[in-house]
Amino acid sequence: MTLGTLFIISAPSGAGKTSLVAELLSRLDNLQVSVSHTTRPSRSGEKDGLDYHFISHQQFERMVENQQFVEYAKVHSNFYGTSEEWVNSTLDQGIDVILEIDWQGAEQVRKKFPRSESIFILPPSKQALFERLKGRGQDSDAVIEQRVAAAKEEMSHYNDADYLVINDQFELACKQLHNIIEAKRCEINSQRYEKLLIDLLS
């Protein structure tokens, strides 16, 4: 019996998704973010097993063949995937799970987890998106142009989600995400209250 809720959070690169999720995890108990497997090289400061599970293309292909991913996708010439075994075992413990994935992955996950909740995060403007990407100082102008083009494609799928959050003011956006999760936890049909209700009504 699945007790936790799967929250799918999607956003274009530069919308601030990673910072918002990190803040959300510091404020809410019983919530974990899935650590994706990826074939891309680690960036400065990233740790294997914490930020991503960094694996080779060959390892990734074997996991695909063994159907170990609930979703996987190719993004910017690299592959990203989410372990289905980890998601199921975490939800079964009554822990809510956040998946930070693009629209392609979100589409795959919704088919396997129809009771999941999708949240899409958008930047307040094109200019803000460009400035955030430029401000990272990690990518060349050519790469930034590619990321802006990819962001437009990503943002065109916002209406596939259940909720939309505009990350203009960080604190407000974080509060909105917090409220979405808390509201889901209070649903009358939430399985997390089943034992309590049986006890109260017996």
KOLZA-247899 format. One record per atom (N, C-alpha, C): residue number from 1; residue in one letter; atom name; x, y, z. Coordinates in Angstrom, 1 decimal, padded with zeros to 4 digits. Example, Ala and Ser with C-alpha at 12.3 -4.5 7.8 and 13.67 -1.06 7.14 Angstrom:
REM residues 2
k|r|a|east|north|up
1|a|N|013.2|-005.7|007.8;
1|a|CA|012.3|-004.5|007.8;
1|a|C|013.2|-003.3|007.8;
2|s|N|012.8|-002.2|007.1;
2|s|CA|013.7|-001.1|007.1;
2|s|C|012.9|000.0|007.9;
This chain:
REM residues 202
k|r|a|east|north|up
1|m|N|000.8|-001.2|000.0;
1|m|CA|000.0|000.0|000.0;
1|m|C|000.9|001.2|000.0;
2|t|N|000.7|002.1|-001.0;
2|t|CA|001.5|003.3|-001.1;
2|t|C|000.9|004.4|-000.2;
3|l|N|001.7|004.9|000.8;
3|l|CA|001.3|005.9|001.7;
3|l|C|001.7|007.3|001.4;
4|g|N|002.9|007.4|000.8;
4|g|CA|003.4|008.7|000.4;
4|g|C|002.8|009.2|-000.9;
5|t|N|003.1|010.5|-001.2;
5|t|CA|002.6|011.1|-002.5;
5|t|C|003.9|011.4|-003.3;
6|l|N|003.8|011.2|-004.6;
6|l|CA|004.8|011.5|-005.5;
6|l|C|004.6|012.9|-006.1;
7|f|N|005.5|013.8|-005.9;
7|f|CA|005.3|015.1|-006.5;
7|f|C|006.3|015.3|-007.6;
8|i|N|005.8|015.6|-008.8;
8|i|CA|006.7|015.8|-010.0;
8|i|C|006.9|017.3|-010.1;
9|i|N|008.1|017.8|-010.1;
9|i|CA|008.4|019.2|-010.2;
9|i|C|009.3|019.4|-011.5;
10|s|N|008.7|020.2|-012.4;
10|s|CA|009.4|020.4|-013.7;
10|s|C|009.6|021.9|-013.8;
11|a|N|010.7|022.3|-014.6;
11|a|CA|011.0|023.7|-014.8;
11|a|C|012.1|023.8|-015.8;
12|p|N|012.1|024.9|-016.6;
12|p|CA|013.2|025.1|-017.5;
12|p|C|014.5|025.4|-016.7;
13|s|N|015.7|025.1|-017.2;
13|s|CA|016.9|025.5|-016.6;
13|s|C|017.0|027.0|-016.3;
14|g|N|017.3|027.4|-015.1;
14|g|CA|017.3|028.8|-014.8;
14|g|C|016.1|029.3|-014.1;
15|a|N|015.1|028.5|-013.9;
15|a|CA|013.9|028.9|-013.2;
15|a|C|014.0|028.9|-011.7;
16|g|N|015.1|028.3|-011.2;
16|g|CA|015.3|028.3|-009.7;
16|g|C|014.7|027.1|-009.0;
17|k|N|014.4|026.0|-009.8;
17|k|CA|013.8|024.8|-009.2;
17|k|C|014.7|024.2|-008.1;
18|t|N|016.0|024.1|-008.4;
18|t|CA|016.9|023.4|-007.5;
18|t|C|016.9|024.1|-006.1;
19|s|N|017.0|025.4|-006.2;
19|s|CA|017.1|026.2|-004.9;
19|s|C|015.8|026.1|-004.1;
20|l|N|014.6|026.1|-004.9;
20|l|CA|013.3|026.1|-004.2;
20|l|C|013.1|024.7|-003.5;
21|v|N|013.5|023.6|-004.2;
21|v|CA|013.4|022.3|-003.7;
21|v|C|014.2|022.1|-002.5;
22|a|N|015.5|022.6|-002.5;
22|a|CA|016.4|022.5|-001.4;
22|a|C|015.8|023.2|-000.2;
23|e|N|015.2|024.4|-000.4;
23|e|CA|014.6|025.1|000.7;
23|e|C|013.4|024.4|001.3;
24|l|N|012.6|023.8|000.4;
24|l|CA|011.4|023.0|000.8;
24|l|C|011.8|021.8|001.6;
25|l|N|012.9|021.2|001.3;
25|l|CA|013.3|020.0|002.1;
25|l|C|013.7|020.4|003.5;
26|s|N|014.2|021.6|003.6;
26|s|CA|014.7|022.1|004.9;
26|s|C|013.5|022.5|005.8;
27|r|N|012.3|022.7|005.2;
27|r|CA|011.1|023.2|006.0;
27|r|C|010.1|022.0|006.3;
28|l|N|010.2|021.0|005.5;
28|l|CA|009.1|019.9|005.6;
28|l|C|009.8|018.6|006.0;
29|d|N|009.1|017.9|007.0;
29|d|CA|009.6|016.6|007.4;
29|d|C|008.9|015.6|006.4;
30|n|N|009.4|014.4|006.5;
30|n|CA|008.8|013.3|005.7;
30|n|C|008.8|013.5|004.2;
31|l|N|009.8|014.2|003.7;
31|l|CA|009.9|014.5|002.3;
31|l|C|011.3|014.3|001.8;
32|q|N|011.4|013.6|000.7;
32|q|CA|012.8|013.3|000.1;
32|q|C|012.7|013.6|-001.4;
33|v|N|013.9|014.0|-001.9;
33|v|CA|014.0|014.2|-003.3;
33|v|C|014.8|013.0|-003.9;
34|s|N|014.3|012.6|-005.1;
34|s|CA|014.9|011.5|-005.7;
34|s|C|016.2|011.9|-006.3;
35|v|N|017.3|011.1|-006.2;
35|v|CA|018.6|011.4|-006.8;
35|v|C|018.7|010.6|-008.1;
36|s|N|018.7|011.4|-009.2;
36|s|CA|018.7|010.8|-010.5;
36|s|C|020.0|010.1|-010.9;
37|h|N|020.0|009.2|-011.8;
37|h|CA|021.2|008.6|-012.4;
37|h|C|021.4|009.4|-013.7;
38|t|N|022.7|009.8|-013.9;
38|t|CA|023.0|010.5|-015.1;
38|t|C|024.3|010.1|-015.7;
39|t|N|024.4|010.3|-017.0;
39|t|CA|025.7|010.0|-017.7;
39|t|C|026.5|011.3|-017.9;
40|r|N|026.0|012.4|-017.5;
40|r|CA|026.8|013.7|-017.7;
40|r|C|027.9|013.8|-016.6;
41|p|N|029.0|014.4|-016.9;
41|p|CA|030.1|014.6|-016.0;
41|p|C|029.6|015.5|-014.8;
42|s|N|030.2|015.2|-013.6;
42|s|CA|029.8|016.0|-012.5;
42|s|C|030.4|017.4|-012.6;
43|r|N|029.7|018.4|-012.1;
43|r|CA|030.2|019.8|-012.1;
43|r|C|030.9|020.1|-010.8;
44|s|N|031.6|021.2|-010.7;
44|s|CA|032.3|021.6|-009.5;
44|s|C|031.4|021.7|-008.3;
45|g|N|031.8|020.9|-007.3;
45|g|CA|031.0|021.0|-006.0;
45|g|C|030.0|019.9|-005.9;
46|e|N|029.6|019.2|-007.0;
46|e|CA|028.6|018.1|-007.0;
46|e|C|029.2|016.8|-006.4;
47|k|N|028.4|016.1|-005.7;
47|k|CA|028.9|014.9|-005.1;
47|k|C|028.1|013.7|-005.6;
48|d|N|028.8|012.6|-005.9;
48|d|CA|028.1|011.4|-006.4;
48|d|C|027.3|010.8|-005.3;
49|g|N|026.0|010.5|-005.6;
49|g|CA|025.1|009.9|-004.6;
49|g|C|024.3|010.9|-003.9;
50|l|N|024.7|012.2|-003.9;
50|l|CA|024.0|013.3|-003.2;
50|l|C|023.3|014.1|-004.2;
51|d|N|024.0|014.6|-005.2;
51|d|CA|023.4|015.5|-006.3;
51|d|C|022.9|014.6|-007.4;
52|y|N|023.7|013.6|-007.8;
52|y|CA|023.3|012.6|-008.8;
52|y|C|024.1|011.4|-008.6;
53|h|N|023.6|010.3|-009.2;
53|h|CA|024.4|009.0|-009.3;
53|h|C|025.1|009.1|-010.7;
54|f|N|026.3|009.4|-010.7;
54|f|CA|027.1|009.6|-012.0;
54|f|C|027.5|008.2|-012.4;
55|i|N|027.0|007.8|-013.6;
55|i|CA|027.3|006.5|-014.1;
55|i|C|027.7|006.6|-015.6;
56|s|N|028.3|005.6|-016.2;
56|s|CA|028.7|005.6|-017.6;
56|s|C|027.5|005.3|-018.5;
57|h|N|027.7|005.6|-019.8;
57|h|CA|026.6|005.3|-020.7;
57|h|C|026.3|003.8|-020.7;
58|q|N|027.4|002.9|-020.6;
58|q|CA|027.2|001.5|-020.6;
58|q|C|026.3|001.0|-019.4;
59|q|N|026.6|001.6|-018.2;
59|q|CA|025.8|001.3|-017.0;
59|q|C|024.4|001.7|-017.2;
60|f|N|024.2|002.9|-017.8;
60|f|CA|022.9|003.4|-018.0;
60|f|C|022.1|002.5|-018.9;
61|e|N|022.7|002.1|-020.0;
61|e|CA|022.1|001.2|-021.0;
61|e|C|021.6|-000.1|-020.3;
62|r|N|022.5|-000.7|-019.4;
62|r|CA|022.1|-001.9|-018.7;
62|r|C|020.9|-001.7|-017.8;
63|m|N|020.8|-000.6|-017.1;
63|m|CA|019.7|-000.3|-016.3;
63|m|C|018.4|-000.1|-017.1;
64|v|N|018.5|000.4|-018.3;
64|v|CA|017.4|000.6|-019.2;
64|v|C|016.9|-000.8|-019.6;
65|e|N|017.8|-001.7|-020.0;
65|e|CA|017.5|-003.0|-020.4;
65|e|C|016.8|-003.8|-019.3;
66|n|N|017.3|-003.6|-018.1;
66|n|CA|016.7|-004.3|-016.9;
66|n|C|015.4|-003.6|-016.4;
67|q|N|015.0|-002.6|-017.1;
67|q|CA|013.7|-001.8|-016.7;
67|q|C|013.8|-001.3|-015.3;
68|q|N|014.9|-000.7|-014.9;
68|q|CA|015.1|-000.2|-013.6;
68|q|C|014.7|001.2|-013.4;
69|f|N|014.3|001.9|-014.5;
69|f|CA|013.9|003.3|-014.4;
69|f|C|012.4|003.5|-014.5;
70|v|N|011.9|004.3|-013.7;
70|v|CA|010.5|004.7|-013.8;
70|v|C|010.3|005.7|-015.0;
71|e|N|011.4|006.4|-015.3;
71|e|CA|011.5|007.3|-016.4;
71|e|C|013.0|007.6|-016.7;
72|y|N|013.2|007.9|-018.0;
72|y|CA|014.5|008.3|-018.4;
72|y|C|014.4|009.1|-019.6;
73|a|N|015.4|010.0|-019.8;
73|a|CA|015.3|010.9|-021.0;
73|a|C|016.7|011.4|-021.3;
74|k|N|016.8|011.9|-022.6;
74|k|CA|018.1|012.4|-023.1;
74|k|C|017.9|013.9|-023.0;
75|v|N|018.9|014.6|-022.3;
75|v|CA|018.8|016.1|-022.2;
75|v|C|020.2|016.6|-022.4;
76|h|N|020.4|017.5|-023.4;
76|h|CA|021.7|018.1|-023.7;
76|h|C|022.8|017.0|-023.9;
77|s|N|022.4|016.0|-024.7;
77|s|CA|023.4|014.9|-025.1;
77|s|C|023.7|013.9|-024.0;
78|n|N|023.1|014.1|-022.8;
78|n|CA|023.3|013.1|-021.7;
78|n|C|021.9|012.5|-021.3;
79|f|N|022.0|011.4|-020.6;
79|f|CA|020.8|010.7|-020.2;
79|f|C|020.6|010.8|-018.6;
80|y|N|019.3|010.9|-018.3;
80|y|CA|018.9|011.0|-016.9;
80|y|C|017.8|010.0|-016.6;
81|g|N|017.9|009.4|-015.4;
81|g|CA|016.8|008.4|-015.1;
81|g|C|016.6|008.3|-013.6;
82|t|N|015.3|007.9|-013.3;
82|t|CA|014.9|007.7|-011.9;
82|t|C|014.7|006.3|-011.6;
83|s|N|015.3|005.8|-010.5;
83|s|CA|015.1|004.4|-010.0;
83|s|C|013.7|004.1|-009.6;
84|e|N|013.1|003.2|-010.2;
84|e|CA|011.7|002.8|-009.8;
84|e|C|011.6|002.1|-008.5;
85|e|N|012.6|001.3|-008.2;
85|e|CA|012.7|000.6|-007.0;
85|e|C|012.8|001.6|-005.8;
86|w|N|013.6|002.6|-005.9;
86|w|CA|013.8|003.6|-004.8;
86|w|C|012.5|004.3|-004.6;
87|v|N|011.9|004.8|-005.7;
87|v|CA|010.6|005.5|-005.5;
87|v|C|009.5|004.7|-004.8;
88|n|N|009.3|003.5|-005.3;
88|n|CA|008.3|002.7|-004.7;
88|n|C|008.6|002.4|-003.2;
89|s|N|009.8|002.0|-002.9;
89|s|CA|010.1|001.7|-001.5;
89|s|C|010.0|002.9|-000.6;
90|t|N|010.3|004.1|-001.1;
90|t|CA|010.2|005.3|-000.2;
90|t|C|008.8|005.7|000.0;
91|l|N|008.0|005.6|-001.1;
91|l|CA|006.5|005.9|-000.9;
91|l|C|005.8|004.9|000.0;
92|d|N|006.3|003.6|000.0;
92|d|CA|005.7|002.6|000.8;
92|d|C|006.0|002.8|002.3;
93|q|N|007.0|003.6|002.6;
93|q|CA|007.3|004.0|004.0;
93|q|C|006.5|005.2|004.5;
94|g|N|005.7|005.7|003.6;
94|g|CA|004.9|006.8|004.0;
94|g|C|005.6|008.2|003.8;
95|i|N|006.7|008.1|003.0;
95|i|CA|007.5|009.3|002.8;
95|i|C|007.1|009.9|001.4;
96|d|N|006.8|011.2|001.4;
96|d|CA|006.5|011.9|000.1;
96|d|C|007.8|012.1|-000.7;
97|v|N|007.7|011.9|-002.0;
97|v|CA|008.9|012.0|-002.8;
97|v|C|008.8|013.1|-003.9;
98|i|N|009.8|013.8|-004.1;
98|i|CA|009.9|014.8|-005.1;
98|i|C|010.8|014.3|-006.3;
99|l|N|010.3|014.4|-007.5;
99|l|CA|011.1|014.1|-008.6;
99|l|C|011.3|015.4|-009.4;
100|e|N|012.5|015.8|-009.6;
100|e|CA|012.9|017.0|-010.4;
100|e|C|013.2|016.5|-011.8;
101|i|N|012.3|016.6|-012.7;
101|i|CA|012.5|016.0|-014.0;
101|i|C|011.9|016.9|-015.1;
102|d|N|012.3|016.7|-016.3;
102|d|CA|011.8|017.5|-017.4;
102|d|C|010.4|017.0|-017.9;
103|w|N|009.8|017.7|-018.8;
103|w|CA|008.5|017.4|-019.3;
103|w|C|008.4|016.0|-019.8;
104|q|N|009.4|015.5|-020.5;
104|q|CA|009.4|014.1|-021.1;
104|q|C|009.3|013.1|-020.0;
105|g|N|010.1|013.3|-018.9;
105|g|CA|010.1|012.4|-017.8;
105|g|C|008.8|012.4|-017.0;
106|a|N|008.3|013.6|-016.9;
106|a|CA|007.0|013.8|-016.1;
106|a|C|005.9|013.1|-016.8;
107|e|N|005.9|013.1|-018.1;
107|e|CA|004.9|012.4|-018.9;
107|e|C|004.9|010.9|-018.7;
108|q|N|006.1|010.3|-018.6;
108|q|CA|006.3|008.9|-018.4;
108|q|C|005.9|008.5|-016.9;
109|v|N|006.2|009.4|-016.0;
109|v|CA|005.9|009.1|-014.6;
109|v|C|004.4|009.1|-014.3;
110|r|N|003.7|010.1|-014.9;
110|r|CA|002.3|010.2|-014.7;
110|r|C|001.5|008.9|-015.2;
111|k|N|002.1|008.3|-016.2;
111|k|CA|001.4|007.1|-016.7;
111|k|C|001.6|005.9|-015.7;
112|k|N|002.8|005.9|-015.0;
112|k|CA|003.0|004.8|-014.1;
112|k|C|002.5|005.1|-012.7;
113|f|N|002.4|006.4|-012.4;
113|f|CA|001.9|006.9|-011.1;
113|f|C|000.8|007.9|-011.3;
114|p|N|-000.4|007.4|-011.7;
114|p|CA|-001.5|008.3|-012.0;
114|p|C|-002.0|009.2|-010.8;
115|r|N|-001.6|008.8|-009.6;
115|r|CA|-002.0|009.6|-008.4;
115|r|C|-001.0|010.6|-008.0;
116|s|N|000.0|010.8|-008.9;
116|s|CA|001.1|011.7|-008.6;
116|s|C|000.5|013.2|-008.8;
117|e|N|001.3|014.1|-008.2;
117|e|CA|000.9|015.6|-008.4;
117|e|C|002.0|016.3|-009.2;
118|s|N|001.7|017.0|-010.2;
118|s|CA|002.6|017.7|-011.0;
118|s|C|002.7|019.2|-010.7;
119|i|N|003.9|019.7|-010.6;
119|i|CA|004.0|021.2|-010.3;
119|i|C|005.0|021.7|-011.4;
120|f|N|004.7|022.8|-012.0;
120|f|CA|005.6|023.4|-013.0;
120|f|C|006.0|024.8|-012.5;
121|i|N|007.3|025.0|-012.5;
121|i|CA|007.9|026.3|-012.0;
121|i|C|008.3|027.1|-013.2;
122|l|N|007.9|028.4|-013.3;
122|l|CA|008.3|029.3|-014.4;
122|l|C|009.1|030.5|-013.9;
123|p|N|010.0|031.0|-014.7;
123|p|CA|010.6|032.3|-014.3;
123|p|C|009.6|033.4|-014.6;
124|p|N|009.8|034.6|-014.0;
124|p|CA|008.9|035.7|-014.2;
124|p|C|008.9|036.4|-015.5;
125|s|N|010.0|036.2|-016.3;
125|s|CA|010.2|036.8|-017.6;
125|s|C|011.3|036.1|-018.3;
126|k|N|011.4|036.3|-019.7;
126|k|CA|012.5|035.8|-020.5;
126|k|C|013.8|036.4|-020.0;
127|q|N|013.8|037.7|-019.7;
127|q|CA|015.0|038.4|-019.3;
127|q|C|015.6|037.8|-018.0;
128|a|N|014.7|037.6|-017.1;
128|a|CA|015.1|037.0|-015.8;
128|a|C|015.7|035.6|-016.0;
129|l|N|015.1|034.8|-016.9;
129|l|CA|015.7|033.5|-017.2;
129|l|C|017.1|033.6|-017.8;
130|f|N|017.3|034.5|-018.8;
130|f|CA|018.6|034.7|-019.4;
130|f|C|019.6|035.2|-018.4;
131|e|N|019.2|036.1|-017.5;
131|e|CA|020.2|036.7|-016.5;
131|e|C|020.6|035.6|-015.5;
132|r|N|019.6|034.7|-015.1;
132|r|CA|020.0|033.7|-014.2;
132|r|C|020.9|032.7|-014.8;
133|l|N|020.7|032.3|-016.0;
133|l|CA|021.6|031.4|-016.7;
133|l|C|023.0|032.0|-016.9;
134|k|N|023.0|033.3|-017.3;
134|k|CA|024.3|034.0|-017.5;
134|k|C|025.0|034.1|-016.1;
135|g|N|024.3|034.4|-015.1;
135|g|CA|024.9|034.6|-013.8;
135|g|C|025.5|033.4|-013.1;
136|r|N|025.2|032.2|-013.6;
136|r|CA|025.9|031.0|-013.1;
136|r|C|027.4|031.0|-013.3;
137|g|N|027.8|031.6|-014.5;
137|g|CA|029.2|031.7|-014.8;
137|g|C|029.8|030.3|-015.1;
138|q|N|029.0|029.3|-015.4;
138|q|CA|029.5|028.0|-015.7;
138|q|C|029.5|027.6|-017.2;
139|d|N|028.7|028.3|-018.0;
139|d|CA|028.5|027.9|-019.4;
139|d|C|029.0|029.1|-020.3;
140|s|N|029.4|028.7|-021.5;
140|s|CA|029.7|029.7|-022.5;
140|s|C|028.4|030.3|-023.1;
141|d|N|028.6|031.4|-023.9;
141|d|CA|027.5|032.0|-024.5;
141|d|C|026.7|031.1|-025.4;
142|a|N|027.5|030.2|-026.1;
142|a|CA|026.8|029.3|-027.0;
142|a|C|026.0|028.3|-026.3;
143|v|N|026.5|027.8|-025.1;
143|v|CA|025.7|026.9|-024.3;
143|v|C|024.5|027.5|-023.7;
144|i|N|024.6|028.8|-023.3;
144|i|CA|023.5|029.5|-022.8;
144|i|C|022.4|029.7|-023.8;
145|e|N|022.8|030.0|-025.0;
145|e|CA|021.8|030.1|-026.1;
145|e|C|021.0|028.8|-026.3;
146|q|N|021.8|027.7|-026.2;
146|q|CA|021.1|026.4|-026.4;
146|q|C|020.2|026.1|-025.2;
147|r|N|020.6|026.5|-024.0;
147|r|CA|019.7|026.3|-022.8;
147|r|C|018.4|027.2|-022.9;
148|v|N|018.6|028.4|-023.4;
148|v|CA|017.4|029.3|-023.6;
148|v|C|016.4|028.7|-024.6;
149|a|N|017.0|028.2|-025.7;
149|a|CA|016.1|027.5|-026.7;
149|a|C|015.4|026.3|-026.1;
150|a|N|016.2|025.5|-025.3;
150|a|CA|015.6|024.3|-024.7;
150|a|C|014.5|024.7|-023.6;
151|a|N|014.8|025.9|-023.0;
151|a|CA|013.8|026.3|-022.0;
151|a|C|012.5|026.7|-022.6;
152|k|N|012.5|027.3|-023.8;
152|k|CA|011.2|027.6|-024.5;
152|k|C|010.4|026.3|-024.7;
153|e|N|011.1|025.3|-025.2;
153|e|CA|010.5|024.0|-025.5;
153|e|C|009.9|023.4|-024.2;
154|e|N|010.7|023.5|-023.1;
154|e|CA|010.2|022.9|-021.8;
154|e|C|009.0|023.7|-021.3;
155|m|N|009.1|025.0|-021.4;
155|m|CA|008.0|025.9|-020.9;
155|m|C|006.7|025.7|-021.6;
156|s|N|006.7|025.2|-022.9;
156|s|CA|005.5|025.0|-023.7;
156|s|C|004.7|023.9|-023.1;
157|h|N|005.2|023.1|-022.2;
157|h|CA|004.5|022.0|-021.6;
157|h|C|003.9|022.3|-020.2;
158|y|N|003.9|023.5|-019.8;
158|y|CA|003.5|023.9|-018.5;
158|y|C|002.1|023.4|-018.2;
159|n|N|001.2|023.4|-019.2;
159|n|CA|-000.2|023.1|-019.0;
159|n|C|-000.5|021.6|-018.7;
160|d|N|000.6|020.8|-018.8;
160|d|CA|000.5|019.4|-018.4;
160|d|C|000.4|019.1|-016.9;
161|a|N|000.8|020.2|-016.2;
161|a|CA|001.0|020.0|-014.7;
161|a|C|-000.4|020.4|-014.0;
162|d|N|-000.4|020.0|-012.8;
162|d|CA|-001.6|020.3|-011.9;
162|d|C|-001.5|021.7|-011.3;
163|y|N|-000.3|022.1|-011.0;
163|y|CA|-000.1|023.4|-010.4;
163|y|C|001.0|024.2|-011.1;
164|l|N|000.9|025.6|-011.1;
164|l|CA|001.8|026.4|-011.7;
164|l|C|002.4|027.4|-010.6;
165|v|N|003.7|027.5|-010.5;
165|v|CA|004.3|028.4|-009.5;
165|v|C|005.3|029.3|-010.3;
166|i|N|005.1|030.7|-010.1;
166|i|CA|006.0|031.6|-010.8;
166|i|C|007.1|032.0|-009.8;
167|n|N|008.3|031.8|-010.1;
167|n|CA|009.4|032.1|-009.2;
167|n|C|010.0|033.5|-009.4;
168|d|N|009.2|034.5|-009.0;
168|d|CA|009.6|035.9|-009.1;
168|d|C|010.2|036.3|-007.7;
169|q|N|009.4|036.1|-006.7;
169|q|CA|009.9|036.3|-005.3;
169|q|C|010.1|034.9|-004.7;
170|f|N|011.3|034.7|-004.3;
170|f|CA|011.7|033.3|-003.9;
170|f|C|010.9|032.8|-002.7;
171|e|N|010.7|033.7|-001.7;
171|e|CA|010.0|033.3|-000.5;
171|e|C|008.5|033.0|-000.8;
172|l|N|007.9|033.7|-001.7;
172|l|CA|006.5|033.5|-002.0;
172|l|C|006.4|032.2|-002.8;
173|a|N|007.3|032.0|-003.7;
173|a|CA|007.3|030.7|-004.5;
173|a|C|007.4|029.5|-003.6;
174|c|N|008.3|029.6|-002.6;
174|c|CA|008.6|028.5|-001.7;
174|c|C|007.3|028.3|-000.8;
175|k|N|006.7|029.3|-000.4;
175|k|CA|005.5|029.2|000.4;
175|k|C|004.4|028.5|-000.4;
176|q|N|004.3|028.8|-001.7;
176|q|CA|003.3|028.2|-002.5;
176|q|C|003.5|026.7|-002.7;
177|l|N|004.8|026.3|-002.9;
177|l|CA|005.1|024.9|-003.0;
177|l|C|004.8|024.2|-001.7;
178|h|N|005.2|024.8|-000.6;
178|h|CA|004.9|024.3|000.8;
178|h|C|003.4|024.0|000.9;
179|n|N|002.6|025.0|000.5;
179|n|CA|001.1|024.9|000.7;
179|n|C|000.5|023.8|-000.2;
180|i|N|001.1|023.6|-001.4;
180|i|CA|000.6|022.5|-002.2;
180|i|C|000.8|021.2|-001.6;
181|i|N|002.0|021.0|-001.0;
181|i|CA|002.3|019.7|-000.4;
181|i|C|001.5|019.5|000.9;
182|e|N|001.3|020.5|001.7;
182|e|CA|000.5|020.4|002.9;
182|e|C|-000.9|020.1|002.6;
183|a|N|-001.5|020.8|001.6;
183|a|CA|-002.9|020.6|001.2;
183|a|C|-003.1|019.1|000.7;
184|k|N|-002.1|018.6|000.0;
184|k|CA|-002.3|017.2|-000.5;
184|k|C|-002.3|016.3|000.7;
185|r|N|-001.4|016.6|001.7;
185|r|CA|-001.4|015.7|002.9;
185|r|C|-002.7|015.7|003.7;
186|c|N|-003.5|016.8|003.5;
186|c|CA|-004.7|016.9|004.3;
186|c|C|-005.9|016.4|003.6;
187|e|N|-005.8|015.8|002.4;
187|e|CA|-006.9|015.3|001.6;
187|e|C|-007.6|014.2|002.4;
188|i|N|-008.9|014.2|002.3;
188|i|CA|-009.7|013.3|003.1;
188|i|C|-009.5|011.8|002.7;
189|n|N|-009.1|011.6|001.5;
189|n|CA|-008.8|010.2|001.0;
189|n|C|-007.4|009.8|001.1;
190|s|N|-006.6|010.6|001.9;
190|s|CA|-005.2|010.3|002.0;
190|s|C|-005.0|009.0|002.8;
191|q|N|-004.2|008.0|002.3;
191|q|CA|-004.1|006.8|003.0;
191|q|C|-003.3|006.9|004.3;
192|r|N|-002.6|008.0|004.5;
192|r|CA|-001.7|008.1|005.6;
192|r|C|-002.6|008.2|006.9;
193|y|N|-003.9|008.5|006.8;
193|y|CA|-004.7|008.6|008.0;
193|y|C|-005.6|007.4|008.2;
194|e|N|-005.4|006.4|007.4;
194|e|CA|-006.2|005.2|007.5;
194|e|C|-006.2|004.5|008.9;
195|k|N|-005.0|004.3|009.4;
195|k|CA|-004.9|003.6|010.8;
195|k|C|-005.6|004.5|011.8;
196|l|N|-005.4|005.8|011.8;
196|l|CA|-006.0|006.7|012.8;
196|l|C|-007.5|006.6|012.7;
197|l|N|-008.1|006.7|011.5;
197|l|CA|-009.5|006.7|011.3;
197|l|C|-010.1|005.4|011.8;
198|i|N|-009.4|004.3|011.5;
198|i|CA|-009.9|002.9|011.9;
198|i|C|-010.0|002.9|013.5;
199|d|N|-008.9|003.4|014.1;
199|d|CA|-008.9|003.4|015.6;
199|d|C|-009.9|004.3|016.2;
200|l|N|-010.1|005.5|015.6;
200|l|CA|-011.1|006.5|016.1;
200|l|C|-012.5|006.0|016.0;
201|l|N|-012.8|005.3|014.9;
201|l|CA|-014.2|004.8|014.6;
201|l|C|-014.5|003.4|015.1;
202|s|N|-013.5|002.7|015.7;
202|s|CA|-013.8|001.4|016.1;
202|s|C|-014.5|001.3|017.5;
